[in-house]
Amino acid sequence: MSEITADSTIYELLKAKPEATEALFKFGMGCVGCAIARGETIRQAAEAHGIPLPELLNALGIKE
């Protein structure tokens, strides 16, 4: 599997790192059950939720 980056989809993130669910919930992101998660990138989700991307990536253990 390729490396997860800010441009990976939420679906790809959760498939590769199921433990990321906890971090997403801490930011108030209900991405786990969201149909948009299949096509929305981590970058897009951060923007849509008003979360600073570096902060979200850090919480998810993803390098920028």
C-alpha positions as protocol buffer text, in pm:
chain_id: "A"
residue {
  index: 1
  type: MET
  ca { x: 0 y: 0 z: 0 }
}
residue {
  index: 2
  type: SER
  ca { x: 125 y: 348 z: -80 }
}
residue {
  index: 3
  type: GLU
  ca { x: 207 y: 602 z: 187 }
}
residue {
  index: 4
  type: ILE
  ca { x: -83 y: 798 z: 334 }
}
residue {
  index: 5
  type: THR
  ca { x: -51 y: 1172 z: 268 }
}
residue {
  index: 6
  type: ALA
  ca { x: -270 y: 1482 z: 297 }
}
residue {
  index: 7
  type: ASP
  ca { x: -394 y: 1401 z: -52 }
}
residue {
  index: 8
  type: SER
  ca { x: -507 y: 1048 z: 37 }
}
residue {
  index: 9
  type: THR
  ca { x: -879 y: 1001 z: 83 }
}
residue {
  index: 10
  type: ILE
  ca { x: -1034 y: 956 z: 425 }
}
residue {
  index: 11
  type: TYR
  ca { x: -1132 y: 608 z: 307 }
}
residue {
  index: 12
  type: GLU
  ca { x: -770 y: 522 z: 225 }
}
residue {
  index: 13
  type: LEU
  ca { x: -661 y: 660 z: 563 }
}
residue {
  index: 14
  type: LEU
  ca { x: -912 y: 452 z: 758 }
}
residue {
  index: 15
  type: LYS
  ca { x: -833 y: 140 z: 556 }
}
residue {
  index: 16
  type: ALA
  ca { x: -459 y: 178 z: 625 }
}
residue {
  index: 17
  type: LYS
  ca { x: -487 y: 312 z: 981 }
}
residue {
  index: 18
  type: PRO
  ca { x: -817 y: 215 z: 1147 }
}
residue {
  index: 19
  type: GLU
  ca { x: -688 y: 371 z: 1469 }
}
residue {
  index: 20
  type: ALA
  ca { x: -715 y: 712 z: 1297 }
}
residue {
  index: 21
  type: THR
  ca { x: -1088 y: 703 z: 1378 }
}
residue {
  index: 22
  type: GLU
  ca { x: -1014 y: 822 z: 1731 }
}
residue {
  index: 23
  type: ALA
  ca { x: -814 y: 1124 z: 1612 }
}
residue {
  index: 24
  type: LEU
  ca { x: -1084 y: 1219 z: 1361 }
}
residue {
  index: 25
  type: PHE
  ca { x: -1351 y: 1206 z: 1632 }
}
residue {
  index: 26
  type: LYS
  ca { x: -1138 y: 1428 z: 1858 }
}
residue {
  index: 27
  type: PHE
  ca { x: -1158 y: 1693 z: 1587 }
}
residue {
  index: 28
  type: GLY
  ca { x: -1535 y: 1650 z: 1560 }
}
residue {
  index: 29
  type: MET
  ca { x: -1511 y: 1474 z: 1226 }
}
residue {
  index: 30
  type: GLY
  ca { x: -1768 y: 1201 z: 1171 }
}
residue {
  index: 31
  type: CYS
  ca { x: -1580 y: 1073 z: 865 }
}
residue {
  index: 32
  type: VAL
  ca { x: -1615 y: 708 z: 954 }
}
residue {
  index: 33
  type: GLY
  ca { x: -1979 y: 684 z: 850 }
}
residue {
  index: 34
  type: CYS
  ca { x: -1976 y: 963 z: 594 }
}
residue {
  index: 35
  type: ALA
  ca { x: -2036 y: 872 z: 229 }
}
residue {
  index: 36
  type: ILE
  ca { x: -1814 y: 1163 z: 120 }
}
residue {
  index: 37
  type: ALA
  ca { x: -1514 y: 995 z: 289 }
}
residue {
  index: 38
  type: ARG
  ca { x: -1460 y: 771 z: -14 }
}
residue {
  index: 39
  type: GLY
  ca { x: -1367 y: 1067 z: -235 }
}
residue {
  index: 40
  type: GLU
  ca { x: -1269 y: 1345 z: 5 }
}
residue {
  index: 41
  type: THR
  ca { x: -900 y: 1388 z: 81 }
}
residue {
  index: 42
  type: ILE
  ca { x: -762 y: 1452 z: 427 }
}
residue {
  index: 43
  type: ARG
  ca { x: -667 y: 1801 z: 303 }
}
residue {
  index: 44
  type: GLN
  ca { x: -1023 y: 1872 z: 184 }
}
residue {
  index: 45
  type: ALA
  ca { x: -1176 y: 1737 z: 504 }
}
residue {
  index: 46
  type: ALA
  ca { x: -951 y: 1957 z: 718 }
}
residue {
  index: 47
  type: GLU
  ca { x: -1051 y: 2261 z: 513 }
}
residue {
  index: 48
  type: ALA
  ca { x: -1422 y: 2174 z: 524 }
}
residue {
  index: 49
  type: HIS
  ca { x: -1409 y: 2136 z: 902 }
}
residue {
  index: 50
  type: GLY
  ca { x: -1192 y: 2444 z: 962 }
}
residue {
  index: 51
  type: ILE
  ca { x: -905 y: 2239 z: 1107 }
}
residue {
  index: 52
  type: PRO
  ca { x: -544 y: 2347 z: 1044 }
}
residue {
  index: 53
  type: LEU
  ca { x: -399 y: 2080 z: 816 }
}
residue {
  index: 54
  type: PRO
  ca { x: -63 y: 2049 z: 999 }
}
residue {
  index: 55
  type: GLU
  ca { x: -247 y: 1994 z: 1328 }
}
residue {
  index: 56
  type: LEU
  ca { x: -466 y: 1721 z: 1179 }
}
residue {
  index: 57
  type: LEU
  ca { x: -176 y: 1549 z: 1005 }
}
residue {
  index: 58
  type: ASN
  ca { x: 23 y: 1552 z: 1328 }
}
residue {
  index: 59
  type: ALA
  ca { x: -266 y: 1394 z: 1520 }
}
residue {
  index: 60
  type: LEU
  ca { x: -295 y: 1126 z: 1251 }
}
residue {
  index: 61
  type: GLY
  ca { x: 79 y: 1058 z: 1252 }
}
residue {
  index: 62
  type: ILE
  ca { x: 119 y: 1167 z: 891 }
}
residue {
  index: 63
  type: LYS
  ca { x: 422 y: 1360 z: 768 }
}
residue {
  index: 64
  type: GLU
  ca { x: 356 y: 1670 z: 561 }
}
